[in-house]
């Protein structure tokens, strides 16, 4: 059999008696089993806020239970009082940073469930927010440590949920949430950061 015919056979989808669907396999063991590389692309993405382009979804996030309402762009930290939950950052240079609450995650992980391309609709997003684990995401910031410029490291500030420029290297050890990808324009603003 030629390589061309082998490639064609791998592209066929197989439905087993169990109802499982396989791509690149004739014996799917899961609802969808894929044997080979996977690429997901879309041209008409939507999120709960309405129409959006797929380029707006640029981070991978995971749902976390929260002990208080968290909004998009808030910095979240471990809540040591309510075990297994997160809360807003509340002081400068917090060490237990979990991440930044995502605005439009490309991929959301919730236990064994993964939702891609903005198809995620949370039941209560403020008490179970999607926190960015990797990628680019807007974060709330202040000018508490000076005006933020692209390339600055971002840490937690004294304002609840907000970040600030990290200008003391020793204090910032283990307390950096990301790297600013743009300059800040106002005293309190959101800047796009690359999650660290």
N, C-alpha and C positions, 0 to 999 in steps of 0.2 A: 504494500500500500504506500502511495507517495505521501510526502510531507503535507502536501496540499489537502489530500483526502483526510489525513489524520487531524489537521486543523479543523476541517469541517465537522468531523465527528465530535470533537471536543466542544463545539459551540452548540450542539443540540441539547435541549432540555429534556429530562426524563421525569416522568411522574410514576412513582412507585404505587403499589396497591395500598399502602398506608396513607397516601395523599401527599407524601413528601415529594418535593421537586429537587432535581439534581441538575447542575450544569457542570459538564466535564466529568460526570460520574454517572454510572448506571445503577448505583446502589445508594441513594441518598438516605442518610441516617437522621437528618434534622428536617424541619419544615422547609428550609432552603439550604441545600448543601452545594457549595461551589468548590471545585477542584481546579485551582489556577488563580491567576491574578484577577483582582476586581477593581474596576474603575467606575465611579458613579458620577454622572454629569447631568446637569439640568439647565434648561433655558427659561423656565417659567416657575420660579420659586416663590413661595408665599410663607409668611409667618403670621402669628396671631394679630400683628399690627397692620396687615394688608400686604399689598404687592411689594416685592423687593427683587433685586437682582441677585443672582447666585454669588456674585463677588462680595456681597455684604456679609456673607457667612464665612468667617475666617478663623474660628477657634473651635476647640474641642472642650466640651464642658461635662460636668457630672452633677447630678442632683444631690444636694445635701440638706438634711433637716436643720432648720434654724430655730433658735430660741427667741428670736425677735424678727420683725419684718426687715428684709433686706431688699434694696432697690438696685436696678441696673447701674453698674459703675461703682458700687460700694466695695470696699476691701473687707474681706471676711477673715476671721481668725477662729481658732479653736475656742469653744466655750468650756472652760474647765469646771464650771458649776453644774451645767446640764450636759452630762456625758453623752457623747455621740452626736452632739449638735455644734453648730457654728453660730457666731454673732458678729456684729460690726466691730471693726477695730476701734479703739477708744483712746489710745495714747501714742506718743511718738515711739518709733523704733520697736514695734511689737515683734516678738520672735516667733510666735505661733501662727504665722500667716498661712491661710488655706488657699486664697486666691482672690480673684476679682469676679463679681457677679456679672455674667455675660449679658450682652444686649441681644445678639442674634447668633446663637451658636450654630456652626455648620453641622456638628455632631453632638448629640446629647446622650449620655450614658445614665441609665437608671437600673441598677442591678444587672439582670440578664437582658435588658431591653436597650436597643440602640436606635435612635431616631436621627435621620440625616436630612440635609437640605432644607432645614427650616420647617419640617413637618411636625415639630414638637409643640404641643399645647399643654402647658402645666395646669394642674387643677388649682393650686394655690402657690403661685410663683414667689410670693414674698416670704412664706414660711418653709418653702422647699425650693430655693433658688438654684439655677444652673450656674455653677462656678467654673470659670475658665481654667483648664489645666494646662493648655498650650495654645499658642497662636497669638493673634492680635485682638485687643479688646479695649474699649474706652474705659477710663477710670476717673473718678472724681478726684480733683486735686486742689490744693491751696498754694499760696505763695509764701507760706510760713517760713520756709528755709530759702527763699529767693525765687525769682522767676525761673520756671522750668523751660529748658531748651532741649531740642532733640538730642538724644544720646545720654541724657541724665538718668541716673538710677532713681527709682521711686520707692519710697518706704512709707510707713504709716505716719500720720500727723496727729496732733492733739484734737483735731475735729473728727468726730465719730464717722467712720466709714470712708474718710478722705485720705488721700496720699499727699506727700510732699517730696520735694527734691532731697536727695540724700547728699549732704555735703560734709559728713564726718564719717570717714571710712570705717573706723573701729566700731562706732555705734551701729553702723549699717550691716555688720556681719550677721548673716542669717535673718535679716529683716527687709530684704529687697523683694518687692512684688513684681517688678518689671523694669524695662528700659523704655523711656519716652521716645516715641517715633516722630513727634512734632513739638513745636513750641506752644506754650500756654499763652492765651491772649488776655485773660481776665484774672482778677484776684481769686475767684473760685470758678473753676471751669472743668471740662473733661478733656483729657488728652488720650490719644491712642498710644497704647504701650504694647510691647512684646512681652508676654508673660514669661517670668524667669522660673 
